[in-house]
């Protein structure tokens, strides 16, 4: 084959290849951009809030202590000849109940002797009054010729004053003897719980000697430490009726058991270590001795308890769990199907809740789900809804 024929065939093949390539590129489909971009809505749970009037509870811890406590002491000397069975550690006694009896023999004798002296003094006074009447008659015969000083002597006025003084002294001795006799009987000064007893039958006692330790059982106090910024929300008894308080002892009582008390007084000093305010809660019938209170748990002096103090009412506020307050005092709200980040004004907050006065409205749906990334207006859907995509814009 000649070179011309070979050249011709090559040219034909080249032209055919170019034609095939042109056909392929002319029929290739073109890529088109979608007109809609899609983004998945975040799955959330919400809590619908209500606006109203609420009384926030302030949680604090405290220690039980007696409101009345005395060391019972003897005021006379003598031998204890009797002791009531109730006067034992742990016993309960009523106001006026006899606890101890001291031998009264000597004091009965003292009273008898004092009464005898009193009768003698009264007799001497009567005699002197008779002499004074005779002196008055004699003085009348003198036709008032004596000086004032001499007249008093003639009428026996100094003697009369001395006799009256003797009667008063004897009467005081009788009163003291009767008082000492009364003191031979030791009585409970108030409704009390016996903590200690220091004497027994046969013991010799003297004035000032300790007979036992008693605490009153009509009321106990619970000393509670409260943050300084919470004091303005509390009502004390000097302001009227103190704020209600619930008291729990989780280490000794059942979970459902509690005692009720009232906020009593604010002490004038701060707790040294925590610098918190010290307040007293008053609890009536703390050892449950009154009729109808037998089923209530008993408070024990020195025990550590938890308290929940009801504060003053807050009007037109919304309650939100503190866990749902986000950074910079904001709250996430589901507005329609979008996220709305709200700035809120917190009126008060305790260990559980925040009480919001501005930024939330009645019926708002607060998001309770923790989200990793949040932006204003981000699409949302409620738990349990269809997981479709939300359209957020068109491509160019």
C-alpha positions as CSV (number, residue, x, y, z in Angstrom):
1,X,0.0,0.0,0.0
2,X,1.4,3.4,-1.0
3,X,2.0,6.2,1.5
4,X,-0.8,8.3,0.0
5,X,-3.4,5.6,0.7
6,X,-2.1,5.3,4.3
7,X,-2.3,9.0,4.9
8,X,-5.8,9.1,3.6
9,X,-7.0,6.4,5.9
10,X,-5.4,8.1,8.9
11,X,-7.1,11.4,8.1
12,X,-10.5,9.6,7.9
13,X,-9.9,8.0,11.3
14,X,-8.9,11.3,12.9
15,X,-12.0,13.0,11.5
16,X,-14.3,10.2,12.8
17,X,-12.8,10.4,16.3
18,X,-13.3,14.1,16.5
19,X,-16.9,13.7,15.3
20,X,-17.6,11.0,18.0
21,X,-16.1,13.2,20.8
22,X,-18.2,16.2,19.7
23,X,-21.3,14.0,19.8
24,X,-20.5,12.8,23.4
25,X,-19.9,16.3,24.8
26,X,-23.0,17.7,23.1
27,X,-25.3,15.1,24.7
28,X,-23.9,15.2,28.3
29,X,-26.6,16.3,30.9
30,X,-25.9,19.5,32.8
31,X,-25.8,19.7,36.7
32,X,-28.4,21.9,38.3
33,X,-28.4,23.4,41.9
34,X,-31.3,22.5,44.1
35,X,-33.5,25.5,44.9
36,X,-34.0,24.5,48.6
37,X,-31.5,23.8,51.4
38,X,-32.7,21.7,54.3
39,X,-31.8,21.5,58.0
40,X,-33.2,19.1,60.7
41,X,-35.2,20.8,63.5
42,X,-33.9,20.1,67.1
43,X,-36.0,17.8,69.2
44,X,-37.0,19.4,72.5
45,X,-39.2,19.1,75.5
46,X,-41.1,22.1,77.0
47,X,-42.9,23.1,80.1
48,X,-45.8,25.5,80.0
49,X,-45.4,28.2,82.7
50,X,-48.1,30.1,84.6
51,X,-48.0,33.6,86.0
52,X,-49.4,34.0,89.5
53,X,-48.8,34.8,93.2
54,X,-46.4,32.4,94.9
55,X,-44.7,32.1,98.3
56,X,-41.1,30.9,97.8
57,X,-39.6,28.4,100.3
58,X,-36.2,29.1,101.7
59,X,-34.2,25.9,102.6
60,X,-31.9,26.1,105.6
61,X,-30.4,23.9,108.2
62,X,-30.4,24.4,112.0
63,X,-30.0,22.9,115.5
64,X,-32.7,22.2,118.0
65,X,-32.3,23.9,121.4
66,X,-34.6,24.5,124.4
67,X,-36.4,27.8,124.8
68,X,-36.5,27.4,128.6
69,X,-33.7,25.7,130.5
70,X,-32.8,25.9,134.2
71,X,-30.5,24.3,136.8
72,X,-32.9,23.6,139.7
73,X,-31.3,24.7,142.9
74,X,-32.1,24.4,146.7
75,X,-32.9,27.6,148.6
76,X,-32.7,26.1,152.1
77,X,-30.7,23.3,153.7
78,X,-32.0,20.0,154.9
79,X,-32.4,16.3,154.1
80,X,-34.4,15.1,151.1
81,X,-37.0,12.8,152.6
82,X,-39.1,12.2,149.4
83,X,-38.8,12.2,145.6
84,X,-41.5,11.9,143.1
85,X,-41.1,8.9,140.6
86,X,-41.3,11.3,137.7
87,X,-38.2,13.2,138.8
88,X,-35.7,11.0,136.8
89,X,-33.7,11.7,133.7
90,X,-36.0,11.5,130.7
91,X,-39.1,12.0,132.8
92,X,-41.8,14.6,132.1
93,X,-43.4,16.7,134.8
94,X,-46.2,19.4,134.8
95,X,-45.9,22.9,136.2
96,X,-46.3,22.9,139.9
97,X,-45.8,19.2,140.3
98,X,-43.9,18.2,143.5
99,X,-40.4,16.9,142.7
100,X,-38.7,16.7,146.1
101,X,-39.6,17.1,149.7
102,X,-37.0,18.4,152.2
103,X,-37.4,17.6,155.9
104,X,-39.6,20.4,157.2
105,X,-39.4,19.7,161.0
106,X,-37.0,22.6,161.8
107,X,-38.9,25.0,159.6
108,X,-42.2,24.2,161.2
109,X,-40.6,24.9,164.6
110,X,-39.2,28.2,163.3
111,X,-42.6,29.2,162.1
112,X,-44.2,28.4,165.5
113,X,-41.6,30.4,167.3
114,X,-42.0,33.4,164.9
115,X,-45.8,33.3,165.5
116,X,-45.2,33.3,169.2
117,X,-42.9,36.4,169.0
118,X,-45.5,38.1,166.8
119,X,-48.3,37.5,169.3
120,X,-46.1,39.0,172.1
121,X,-45.3,42.0,170.0
122,X,-49.0,42.6,169.2
123,X,-49.8,42.3,173.0
124,X,-47.1,44.8,173.8
125,X,-48.6,47.2,171.2
126,X,-52.1,46.9,172.7
127,X,-50.7,47.7,176.1
128,X,-48.8,50.7,174.8
129,X,-52.0,52.0,173.1
130,X,-53.7,51.8,176.5
131,X,-51.0,53.7,178.1
132,X,-51.2,56.3,175.4
133,X,-54.9,56.8,176.0
134,X,-54.2,57.5,179.7
135,X,-51.4,59.9,178.7
136,X,-53.8,61.8,176.5
137,X,-56.2,62.3,179.4
138,X,-53.4,63.6,181.6
139,X,-52.2,65.9,179.0
140,X,-55.7,67.5,178.7
141,X,-55.4,68.6,182.3
142,X,-52.2,70.6,181.5
143,X,-54.2,72.9,179.2
144,X,-51.6,72.7,176.4
145,X,-48.7,74.4,178.2
146,X,-46.0,72.0,177.0
147,X,-43.7,72.4,174.0
148,X,-44.2,70.2,171.0
149,X,-41.2,67.9,171.9
150,X,-42.4,67.5,175.5
151,X,-45.9,66.9,174.3
152,X,-44.8,63.9,172.2
153,X,-43.0,62.5,175.2
154,X,-46.0,63.0,177.5
155,X,-48.3,61.3,175.0
156,X,-45.8,58.3,174.7
157,X,-45.5,58.6,170.9
158,X,-41.9,57.1,170.9
159,X,-43.0,54.1,172.9
160,X,-45.9,53.6,170.5
161,X,-43.7,53.7,167.4
162,X,-41.3,51.2,169.0
163,X,-44.2,48.8,169.8
164,X,-45.4,49.1,166.2
165,X,-41.9,48.4,164.9
166,X,-41.7,45.3,167.0
167,X,-44.9,44.0,165.5
168,X,-43.7,44.7,162.0
169,X,-40.4,42.9,162.7
170,X,-42.2,39.9,164.2
171,X,-44.5,39.8,161.2
172,X,-41.5,39.8,158.8
173,X,-40.0,36.9,160.8
174,X,-43.3,35.0,160.4
175,X,-43.3,35.6,156.7
176,X,-39.8,34.4,156.3
177,X,-40.4,31.3,158.4
178,X,-43.5,30.5,156.3
179,X,-41.5,31.1,153.1
180,X,-38.7,28.7,154.2
181,X,-41.3,26.1,155.1
182,X,-42.8,26.4,151.6
183,X,-39.3,26.0,150.2
184,X,-39.0,22.5,151.7
185,X,-41.3,21.4,148.8
186,X,-39.5,21.6,145.5
187,X,-41.9,22.0,142.6
188,X,-41.5,22.1,138.8
189,X,-41.5,25.8,137.7
190,X,-43.0,24.9,134.3
191,X,-44.0,21.9,132.1
192,X,-40.6,20.3,131.9
193,X,-38.4,17.4,130.6
194,X,-35.9,16.2,133.2
195,X,-32.4,16.1,131.7
196,X,-30.4,15.4,134.9
197,X,-31.1,14.6,138.5
198,X,-28.3,15.4,141.0
199,X,-29.9,14.3,144.4
200,X,-31.9,11.4,145.7
201,X,-33.8,10.5,148.8
202,X,-31.5,10.9,151.8
203,X,-29.3,13.5,150.2
204,X,-28.3,16.5,152.3
205,X,-28.8,19.8,150.4
206,X,-27.7,23.4,151.0
207,X,-28.7,26.7,149.5
208,X,-27.5,27.1,145.9
209,X,-26.8,23.3,145.4
210,X,-27.9,21.9,142.1
211,X,-30.8,19.4,142.3
212,X,-31.2,18.7,138.6
213,X,-31.5,20.2,135.1
214,X,-34.9,20.9,133.5
215,X,-36.0,22.1,130.0
216,X,-39.4,23.5,129.2
217,X,-41.5,21.3,126.8
218,X,-44.1,23.9,125.8
219,X,-41.8,25.2,123.1
220,X,-38.4,24.5,121.5
221,X,-36.3,26.7,119.3
222,X,-34.5,25.7,116.1
223,X,-31.6,28.0,115.4
224,X,-31.3,28.3,111.7
225,X,-28.6,30.0,109.5
226,X,-30.1,32.0,106.6
227,X,-28.2,33.9,103.8
228,X,-28.3,37.7,104.4
229,X,-30.0,38.4,101.1
230,X,-33.0,36.2,102.0
231,X,-33.9,38.1,105.2
232,X,-36.1,40.6,103.4
233,X,-38.4,37.8,102.3
234,X,-39.1,36.6,105.8
235,X,-41.8,37.5,108.3
236,X,-40.9,37.4,112.1
237,X,-43.3,37.4,115.0
238,X,-42.7,41.1,115.8
239,X,-44.1,41.8,112.3
240,X,-47.3,39.8,113.1
241,X,-47.5,36.1,112.6
242,X,-44.2,34.5,111.8
243,X,-43.5,32.7,108.5
244,X,-44.6,29.0,108.5
245,X,-41.7,26.6,108.7
246,X,-41.5,22.8,108.0
247,X,-38.9,20.9,109.9
248,X,-37.4,17.5,108.9
249,X,-34.9,15.2,110.4
250,X,-34.0,12.8,107.6
251,X,-31.6,10.8,109.8
252,X,-34.2,9.9,112.4
253,X,-37.7,10.4,110.9
254,X,-39.5,8.9,108.0
255,X,-39.4,10.7,104.7
256,X,-43.1,11.8,105.1
257,X,-42.7,13.0,108.6
258,X,-42.2,16.6,109.6
259,X,-43.0,19.2,112.3
260,X,-44.4,22.7,111.8
261,X,-43.1,25.8,113.4
262,X,-43.1,29.6,113.1
263,X,-40.3,32.0,112.5
264,X,-39.8,33.7,115.8
265,X,-36.8,36.1,116.1
266,X,-33.7,37.2,114.3
267,X,-30.6,37.0,116.5
268,X,-28.3,40.1,116.6
269,X,-25.1,38.3,115.5
270,X,-23.9,36.5,112.4
271,X,-22.6,32.9,112.4
272,X,-18.9,33.2,112.7
273,X,-17.7,30.8,110.0
274,X,-20.4,31.3,107.3
275,X,-21.3,34.9,108.0
276,X,-24.9,34.0,107.6
277,X,-27.8,35.4,109.7
278,X,-29.0,33.4,112.7
279,X,-32.8,33.2,113.2
280,X,-35.0,31.3,115.7
281,X,-37.9,29.0,114.7
282,X,-40.5,28.3,117.5
283,X,-42.0,24.9,117.7
284,X,-44.9,24.2,120.1
285,X,-45.3,20.9,121.9
286,X,-42.0,19.7,120.5
287,X,-42.0,16.3,122.4
288,X,-45.6,15.5,121.4
289,X,-47.2,15.2,124.8
290,X,-50.4,17.0,124.2
291,X,-53.5,15.2,123.2
292,X,-53.8,14.7,119.5
293,X,-50.1,15.2,118.9
294,X,-49.0,11.7,120.0
295,X,-48.3,10.6,116.4
296,X,-46.0,13.5,115.6
297,X,-42.2,12.9,115.7
298,X,-40.4,14.3,118.7
299,X,-37.7,16.9,118.5
300,X,-34.4,16.1,120.3
301,X,-32.3,18.9,121.7
302,X,-29.0,19.2,119.9
303,X,-30.2,17.4,116.7
304,X,-29.4,18.7,113.3
305,X,-32.5,19.3,111.2
306,X,-33.5,20.7,107.8
307,X,-36.0,23.5,107.5
308,X,-38.2,25.0,104.8
309,X,-39.2,28.6,105.6
310,X,-42.1,30.0,103.6
311,X,-41.3,33.5,102.5
312,X,-43.4,36.6,101.7
313,X,-45.7,36.3,98.7
314,X,-44.5,37.4,95.2
315,X,-47.2,38.8,92.9
316,X,-47.3,38.3,89.1
317,X,-44.3,36.1,88.8
318,X,-43.5,33.0,86.8
319,X,-41.8,30.0,88.4
320,X,-39.1,28.2,86.5
321,X,-36.8,25.4,87.7
322,X,-33.3,26.8,88.3
323,X,-31.8,24.2,86.0
324,X,-33.7,25.9,83.1
325,X,-32.1,29.3,83.8
326,X,-29.4,29.6,81.1
327,X,-26.2,31.7,81.0
328,X,-26.5,35.5,81.5
329,X,-29.9,35.0,83.1
330,X,-31.7,33.9,80.0
331,X,-34.5,31.4,79.3
332,X,-35.0,29.3,76.1
333,X,-38.6,29.6,74.9
334,X,-40.3,27.7,72.1
335,X,-42.0,30.5,70.1
336,X,-44.0,28.7,67.4
337,X,-41.5,26.3,65.9
338,X,-38.4,28.4,66.6
339,X,-36.1,29.1,69.5
340,X,-36.4,32.4,71.3
341,X,-33.7,33.3,73.8
342,X,-35.3,35.6,76.4
343,X,-33.6,37.9,78.9
344,X,-35.5,37.6,82.2
345,X,-35.7,39.5,85.5
346,X,-35.3,37.2,88.5
347,X,-37.1,38.6,91.5
348,X,-36.0,35.8,93.9
349,X,-34.5,32.3,93.7
350,X,-34.1,29.4,96.1
351,X,-32.4,26.1,95.9
352,X,-35.0,24.7,93.4
353,X,-36.8,27.5,91.6
354,X,-36.3,31.0,90.1
355,X,-39.2,33.5,90.4
356,X,-39.3,35.6,87.3
357,X,-40.9,39.0,87.3
358,X,-40.2,40.0,83.6
359,X,-39.3,38.3,80.4
360,X,-41.8,35.5,80.5
361,X,-45.6,35.5,80.1
362,X,-48.4,33.2,81.2
363,X,-48.5,30.2,78.8
364,X,-45.0,30.5,77.5
365,X,-43.3,27.2,76.6
366,X,-40.0,27.0,78.4
367,X,-37.5,24.5,76.9
368,X,-36.3,22.0,79.4
369,X,-33.9,20.1,77.1
370,X,-30.2,20.9,77.3
371,X,-29.0,21.8,73.8
372,X,-25.4,21.9,72.7
373,X,-25.6,24.7,70.1
374,X,-28.3,27.4,70.2
375,X,-29.0,30.3,68.0
376,X,-31.9,32.8,67.9
377,X,-34.6,31.5,65.7
378,X,-33.2,27.9,65.3
379,X,-36.0,25.4,64.2
380,X,-37.5,23.2,66.9
381,X,-39.9,20.3,67.1
382,X,-41.5,18.8,70.2
383,X,-40.7,15.3,71.3
384,X,-43.0,12.8,69.6
385,X,-43.7,14.9,66.5
386,X,-42.9,13.8,62.9
387,X,-39.1,14.3,62.2
388,X,-39.5,16.1,58.9
389,X,-37.0,18.8,57.7
390,X,-37.6,22.5,58.0
391,X,-37.0,24.8,54.9
392,X,-34.8,27.7,55.9
393,X,-34.0,29.4,52.5
394,X,-33.4,29.2,48.7
395,X,-30.1,28.5,47.0
396,X,-28.7,31.0,44.5
